[in-house]
Amino acid sequence: MTKAFAALDKLESQGNQLHYPHTDIIQDGLFELRTGKKNITRTFFAFAKGKKIYILHTFVKKTAKTPSAEIQLALKRLEELTYES
């Protein structure tokens, strides 16, 4: 859990200048924050206007490929936030 918080701090301070291997693009507007080697944690996020970052979903990755259900949940939350704005 400590590594996840450290990664979030790094994301907060570096924003869109934080690149692979710390972050990766999932699809247009949706990114993942990558943490851990054994207990691999992925946090989906998106950048908003100004210096805001929306944290959409975090999960422990147990397979090589990111499950599509996890991506769909993050996309749904992003759509809800976009709709509300």
C-alpha positions in Angstrom: 0.0 0.0 0.0 2.9 2.3 0.7 4.2 2.0 -2.8 0.7 2.9 -4.2 0.7 6.1 -2.1 4.2 7.0 -3.2 3.2 6.5 -6.8 0.1 8.7 -6.3 2.4 11.4 -4.8 4.7 11.1 -7.8 1.7 11.5 -10.2 0.5 14.5 -8.2 3.9 16.2 -8.4 4.8 15.3 -12.0 1.3 15.2 -13.6 1.4 14.5 -17.4 5.2 14.5 -17.3 5.2 11.1 -15.5 5.7 8.5 -18.3 6.3 4.7 -18.7 7.1 2.6 -16.8 5.2 4.5 -14.1 2.2 5.3 -16.2 0.8 3.9 -19.5 -2.0 4.9 -21.9 -5.0 2.5 -21.8 -6.9 4.4 -24.4 -7.6 8.0 -25.4 -8.0 10.0 -22.1 -7.6 7.0 -19.8 -4.3 6.2 -18.2 -3.0 3.7 -15.7 -0.6 4.2 -12.8 1.6 1.1 -12.4 2.9 0.0 -9.0 4.5 -3.1 -7.5 6.2 -6.2 -8.7 4.6 -8.9 -6.6 1.3 -7.4 -5.6 0.8 -5.5 -8.9 -1.6 -2.6 -8.4 -3.1 -0.6 -11.2 -4.9 2.7 -10.7 -6.8 4.2 -13.6 -6.9 7.9 -13.9 -7.7 10.8 -16.2 -6.5 14.4 -16.4 -9.1 17.1 -16.1 -8.9 20.9 -16.7 -6.4 22.7 -14.7 -4.2 20.5 -12.6 -6.9 18.1 -11.6 -6.5 14.3 -11.8 -9.5 12.0 -11.5 -8.6 8.7 -9.8 -11.2 6.4 -11.3 -10.5 2.8 -10.1 -7.7 0.8 -8.4 -7.3 -2.9 -8.4 -4.8 -5.7 -7.9 -3.7 -7.1 -11.2 -3.6 -10.9 -11.1 -3.2 -11.7 -14.8 -0.9 -10.5 -17.6 -3.7 -8.8 -19.5 -5.8 -6.1 -17.8 -9.3 -7.5 -17.5 -11.7 -5.6 -19.7 -14.3 -5.3 -16.9 -11.7 -3.2 -14.9 -11.2 -0.9 -17.9 -15.0 -0.6 -18.5 -15.6 0.3 -14.9 -13.0 3.1 -15.1 -14.5 4.3 -18.5 -18.0 4.4 -17.0 -16.8 6.5 -14.0 -14.9 8.8 -16.4 -18.1 9.2 -18.5 -20.1 10.0 -15.3 -17.6 12.7 -14.3 -17.5 14.2 -17.8 -21.3 14.3 -17.9 -21.5 16.0 -14.5 -18.9 18.7 -15.5 
